[in-house]
Amino acid sequence: MNIKYRQLQAFTLAAKLGSFAKAAEELCITQPSFSVQIRELEHDLGLQLFERTTRSCRLTPAGTTFHREIAPILHDLRQAYGRAIDVGAGRSGQLLLSALPSLSFGLLTEVLGRFNQDYPNVRIRMREELNVAVIESVKRGEVELGVGSELNGDPELGFMQLFHDDLVVVAPIRHAIFDEPLKWNRVGDYPLIMLTMGSADRAILANRPGITPTIEVAYMGTAVSMVRNGMGITILPSSALKGVDMEGLQAQALPGKDCRRTIGVLYRKRAPLSTIAHAFVHLLQNNAATVSTG
């Protein structure tokens, strides 16, 4: 089967306008060239599609049946082609990404809000995952971008650094823990509210493995609310504070091993980024400076 879009386009135009001359003019070709396209189509189909006069044309019964079937298909094809062009230009499509919960809670919410204003027809799908899962989601191609901690030499993935992130103690202003220089041996002196599987786990094991949380919660907002209500102190990534109401609270960076991480964008080296992904990364880079701690 030798299907040629140009021939089908010529056929539907002639059926609509009732004239080869008018249809040829709309396609910006000569009338003899237009007539050749129709004859080739009729030859391929083994049908006469038009009854012709010197000034007009009219569909034959077979042509009417063919037009009824082919016209909606061509319409759908043009729509699909237009949508593909919009995706290529970044006007529509979808943004698939995976990110650390601490970043989703603060920085990414702000950036995605701006992105949604600039690209209202782009569908956003974001996973909130631990760093190992972020890396795996990118490697498997389940998402186009990941926003997480720097990886260690994975040959399949690239990493664009955005900023550095510190672990900080969050407590009420003028809390006793801030009376002296902050040290890990003082963290365990107060009730500690921790996130389950949070980013502080590795730092605690490296600096003060004997610390046991008094309360464990799933969400940063819950931990901060408990701190505000005098139930203890908590440890959060500094980037998360961008999405936290810190009124009446104070944050101070913890010293020691594994208390600082490098945050950036993860992507597959062999998969070129879409126009949509490039636009998102550009916005993310512009906003990253506002959370960088040096």
Residue pairs with C-beta under 8 A, 6 or more apart in sequence:
2 44
4 37
4 40
4 41
5 74
5 77
6 37
7 37
7 38
7 40
7 41
7 44
8 41
8 70
8 74
9 27
9 74
10 23
10 27
10 34
10 37
10 38
10 41
11 38
11 41
11 49
11 66
11 67
11 70
12 67
12 70
12 71
12 74
13 23
13 26
13 27
14 20
14 23
14 34
14 38
14 50
14 57
15 59
15 63
15 67
15 71
16 23
17 23
17 26
18 56
18 57
18 58
19 55
19 56
19 57
20 31
20 34
20 35
20 38
20 52
20 57
21 31
21 55
23 34
24 30
24 31
24 33
24 34
27 34
38 49
38 50
41 49
42 48
42 49
45 66
47 60
47 62
47 63
47 66
48 60
48 62
48 63
49 59
49 60
49 62
49 63
49 66
50 57
50 58
50 59
50 60
50 63
51 57
51 58
51 59
51 60
59 67
83 92
86 92
86 93
86 121
87 93
87 274
87 275
87 276
88 275
89 275
90 119
90 122
90 274
90 275
90 276
90 278
90 279
91 119
91 121
92 121
92 122
93 122
93 123
93 274
93 276
94 122
94 123
94 124
94 125
94 276
95 115
95 122
95 123
95 124
95 125
95 144
95 145
95 276
95 277
95 280
96 125
96 142
96 143
96 144
96 145
97 125
97 126
97 127
97 143
97 144
97 145
97 146
97 147
97 280
98 126
98 127
98 128
98 129
98 133
98 134
98 137
98 138
98 142
98 143
98 145
98 146
98 147
98 148
99 108
99 126
99 127
99 128
99 129
99 134
99 146
99 147
99 148
100 128
100 129
100 130
100 131
100 134
100 147
100 148
100 149
100 199
100 237
100 263
101 128
101 129
101 220
102 165
102 199
102 220
102 236
102 237
102 239
102 240
103 147
103 148
103 239
103 240
103 263
104 126
104 128
105 220
105 221
105 240
105 243
105 244
106 239
106 240
106 241
106 242
106 243
106 244
106 291
107 239
107 242
107 243
107 284
107 287
107 288
107 291
108 126
108 147
108 284
109 243
110 242
110 243
110 287
111 280
111 283
111 284
111 287
112 124
112 126
114 283
114 287
115 122
115 124
115 279
115 280
115 283
116 122
116 124
118 279
118 283
119 276
119 279
122 276
125 143
127 133
127 134
127 137
127 143
129 137
130 197
131 148
131 149
134 146
134 147
134 148
134 266
135 146
135 148
135 151
135 154
135 157
135 266
137 143
137 146
138 144
138 145
138 146
138 157
138 266
138 267
138 268
139 154
139 156
139 157
139 268
141 268
141 271
144 267
144 271
144 273
144 274
144 277
145 265
145 266
145 267
145 273
145 277
145 280
145 281
146 265
146 266
146 267
147 162
147 263
147 264
147 265
147 266
147 284
148 263
148 264
148 266
149 261
149 262
149 263
150 159
150 161
150 261
150 262
150 263
150 264
151 157
151 159
151 266
155 269
156 268
156 269
156 270
157 266
157 267
157 268
157 269
158 266
158 267
158 268
158 269
159 264
159 265
159 266
160 264
160 265
160 267
160 281
160 285
161 262
161 263
161 264
162 263
162 264
162 265
162 284
162 285
162 288
162 292
163 239
163 262
163 263
163 288
163 289
163 291
163 292
163 293
164 260
164 261
164 262
164 263
164 292
164 293
164 294
165 237
165 238
165 239
165 260
165 261
165 262
165 263
165 291
165 293
166 237
166 238
166 253
166 254
166 259
166 260
166 293
167 199
167 200
167 203
167 235
167 236
167 237
167 238
167 253
167 254
167 259
167 260
168 235
168 236
168 237
168 238
168 241
168 251
168 252
168 253
168 254
169 177
169 182
169 187
169 233
169 234
169 235
169 251
169 252
169 254
170 223
170 224
170 227
170 233
170 234
170 235
170 236
170 241
170 244
170 246
170 249
170 250
170 251
171 177
171 178
171 190
171 227
171 233
171 234
171 249
171 250
172 227
172 228
172 230
172 248
172 249
172 250
173 248
173 249
173 250
174 250
175 190
175 233
175 250
176 190
177 186
177 187
177 189
177 190
177 233
178 250
178 252
180 186
182 252
182 253
182 254
182 255
183 255
184 207
184 208
184 211
184 254
184 255
184 256
185 208
187 208
187 211
187 233
187 235
187 254
188 208
188 210
188 211
190 232
190 233
191 214
191 215
191 231
191 232
191 233
192 211
192 212
192 213
192 214
192 215
192 232
192 233
192 234
192 235
193 213
193 214
193 215
193 216
193 217
193 223
193 226
193 227
193 231
193 232
193 233
193 234
194 200
194 213
194 215
194 216
194 217
194 223
194 234
194 235
195 216
195 217
195 218
195 219
195 220
195 223
195 234
195 236
196 216
196 217
196 218
198 235
198 236
199 237
199 261
200 235
200 236
202 258
203 235
203 254
203 256
203 257
203 258
203 259
204 211
204 235
206 256
206 257
206 258
207 254
207 256
207 257
207 258
207 259
214 232
215 226
215 231
215 232
217 223
217 226
220 236
220 240
220 243
220 244
221 244
223 234
223 236
224 234
224 236
224 244
224 245
224 249
226 232
226 234
227 233
227 234
227 249
228 248
228 249
235 254
236 244
236 251
237 261
238 251
238 253
238 291
238 293
239 263
239 291
241 251
242 290
242 291
253 259
253 293
260 293
263 288
265 281
265 284
267 273
267 277
273 281
